Every structure is written in structure tokens, then in C-alpha cells.
């Protein structure tokens, strides 16, 4: 909700808890399952934006996230569970430089996904679901040089568009100058 077009995003259009709740509600409304049988989605957010989300105060703001009781659910970069989303802070989240208002505001792309967002296809006849380690031929008589590689006949792709949402926002600590 809010701006309507990427070119209209200005420096004050930062991510809020309302955005997170809205996206989680839309995912549930589209019958998108959460991960590992839970009703919890995963959000990938840039560190510049996670500051804005966690600084929001009041009853709707960031609360102390629940402690995980399953160590296998803790991922690198996880900052907590909030609004039905496990948030992962990653600098690999896309940033569109100077794509906002007046071509001076950076636009950050936060992705929230449920199970079924990505699909994996592979050939059982050509190695199955995992890449196979391949040792190349030995061509050096002194065995100084070895060739290693991998082989896999498969790929990933978007499976269900309803299972992935993108929140476009600015950041209060991002590059918002000319």
C-alpha cells in the first residue's frame, strides 16, 4: 500500500510492520503454505531496510522475536520472526540505484516467499536431484594436475507466482541524495 509506482518512492517510504502483515495476509489468503509445515513465511531483507523495520515502535512495531527451539531452523543472517515471517538480513537483496523519486532515491527489493515459490526439475536418469562430482582424465604422467568438476541435469524456476511477494521501499540510511 502507498506509493503505487517505483518512480514515486521517496526517502520517507520505508518498510513498516504494516507492509509485513499485509504481505503475510495476502500469502495466507492465496492458500500459500509456509515452510516446513509451519504457517511461517521467509523474508529476505537488505540490512539497510531491516533497520527501519526493527526501529518501528509502539504496539505494531518490532517486538523481541521468539527464541528458536529448533536449531535446524536458524539460518545465517536470521534476525527474528515477526508478523508471521522469518526475516533473513542479506546484503544480496536487490537494490535499484536511483530508481525512486527524482531519480535520487535507492529502491530496496524485499522478498517474502512461501513454500511453492520455486520449483526444481531434474533427470533421474542423469544423476538425480544432486550434482554429481566428476573426476576428469589424468593427462599428466607425473600426476601433478587433476581435473575436477560437477555434472547435473536440472534447474530451478518460479513455480507459483502467488507464493512470492516483493516489497519495494526506500531506506532511512540508504543513499537518497543526488
C-alpha positions in Angstrom: 0.0 0.0 0.0 1.1 3.5 -0.6 3.0 5.0 -3.4 1.8 3.0 -6.4 4.8 3.3 -8.7 8.5 2.7 -8.2 9.4 6.2 -9.5 7.3 7.8 -6.8 9.1 6.2 -3.9 10.8 8.9 -1.8 13.2 8.8 1.2 10.3 8.6 3.7 8.7 5.5 2.1 10.5 2.9 4.3 9.3 -0.6 5.1 6.9 -0.9 8.1 5.3 -3.7 10.1 2.0 -2.9 8.2 3.8 -4.0 5.0 4.9 -7.2 6.5 1.4 -8.0 7.9 -0.2 -7.2 4.6 2.1 -9.5 2.6 1.7 -12.3 5.1 -2.1 -11.9 5.0 -2.1 -12.0 1.2 0.1 -15.1 1.1 -2.3 -16.9 3.5 -5.3 -15.7 1.5 -3.8 -17.3 -1.6 -3.5 -20.6 0.3 0.3 -20.5 0.2 1.8 -22.9 2.7 4.6 -21.8 5.0 7.9 -23.6 5.2 8.4 -27.0 6.9 4.7 -27.4 7.6 4.5 -24.2 9.6 2.4 -21.2 8.8 5.6 -19.1 8.7 7.0 -17.5 5.5 10.6 -16.3 4.8 11.5 -12.7 4.1 14.8 -11.6 2.6 15.6 -8.0 3.5 18.6 -5.8 2.9 20.4 -4.7 6.1 19.6 -1.0 5.3 15.9 -1.9 5.4 15.9 -4.2 8.4 17.0 -1.2 10.4 13.7 0.6 9.5 11.6 -2.5 10.2 13.2 -3.1 13.6 13.1 0.6 14.7 9.4 0.9 14.4 7.9 1.4 17.9 4.6 1.0 19.6 2.1 -1.8 19.6 2.5 -2.6 15.9 6.3 -2.4 15.9 9.1 -4.9 16.1 8.9 -7.0 19.3 11.6 -9.2 20.8 11.5 -12.2 18.3 10.7 -15.6 19.7 13.6 -17.7 20.5 14.0 -20.7 18.2 13.6 -24.1 19.9 14.7 -26.0 16.8 18.4 -25.3 15.9 17.8 -26.6 12.3 15.6 -23.5 11.7 18.2 -20.9 12.5 19.8 -19.6 9.3 22.7 -17.3 8.8 21.5 -13.8 8.9 18.2 -14.5 10.6 17.2 -11.5 12.6 14.0 -13.0 14.0 10.4 -14.0 13.4 7.9 -11.1 13.1 4.4 -10.8 11.6 4.4 -14.4 10.6 7.7 -14.1 8.7 11.2 -15.4 9.5 13.4 -12.4 8.5 16.8 -13.0 6.9 19.0 -10.0 6.6 21.2 -10.3 3.5 23.3 -7.8 1.5 22.4 -9.7 -1.6 18.9 -8.4 -1.5 18.5 -6.3 -4.7 18.9 -2.5 -4.6 17.9 -0.4 -7.6 20.2 2.6 -7.5 18.5 6.0 -8.1 15.2 4.3 -9.2 12.9 6.3 -6.8 11.6 9.8 -6.7 13.5 12.4 -8.7 16.0 9.7 -9.6 17.9 10.2 -6.3 16.4 7.6 -4.0 17.6 4.0 -4.0 14.8 1.4 -4.0 15.3 -1.8 -2.0 13.5 -5.0 -3.0 12.4 -7.2 -0.1 11.2 -10.6 -1.0 8.7 -12.7 1.1 8.2 -16.3 0.0 6.2 -19.3 0.9 6.6 -22.9 0.0 5.9 -23.5 -3.6 7.5 -20.3 -4.8 10.3 -22.1 -6.5 10.3 -25.4 -8.3 13.1 -27.9 -9.0 13.2 -30.2 -12.0 15.9 -32.8 -12.7 16.6 -36.0 -14.6 16.6 -39.3 -12.6 18.5 -40.9 -15.4 21.3 -38.3 -15.3 22.2 -38.4 -11.6 19.1 -37.4 -9.8 18.4 -34.4 -7.5 22.0 -33.6 -6.5 25.0 -32.6 -8.6 27.5 -35.4 -9.2 31.2 -35.0 -8.6 33.3 -35.8 -11.7 37.0 -36.6 -11.8 38.5 -35.8 -15.2 41.0 -37.8 -17.0 44.6 -38.0 -15.8 46.7 -36.4 -18.6 49.9 -35.6 -16.7 52.3 -38.6 -16.3 53.6 -37.2 -13.1 50.1 -36.7 -11.8 50.6 -33.1 -10.9 47.4 -31.8 -12.5 43.9 -33.1 -11.8 40.7 -32.0 -13.3 37.6 -31.9 -11.1 34.1 -30.8 -11.9 30.4 -31.5 -11.4 27.5 -32.6 -13.6 23.8 -32.1 -13.1 20.9 -32.1 -15.5 18.3 -30.0 -13.8 17.2 -26.5 -12.9 15.1 -24.2 -10.7 12.4 -21.8 -11.7 9.4 -19.8 -10.5 6.7 -22.3 -9.8 3.8 -20.3 -8.3 3.7 -16.6 -8.5 1.2 -16.3 -5.7 3.8 -17.6 -3.3 6.3 -14.7 -3.7 5.7 -11.1 -2.9 8.1 -8.1 -3.3 8.0 -5.0 -1.1 9.7 -2.0 -2.7 10.8 0.7 -0.3 13.5 3.3 0.5 15.8 3.1 3.5 16.3 5.8 6.1 20.1 5.0 6.0 20.3 4.4 2.2 21.7 6.6 -0.5 18.9 9.1 -1.0 20.9 12.1 -2.4 21.6 13.4 -5.9 
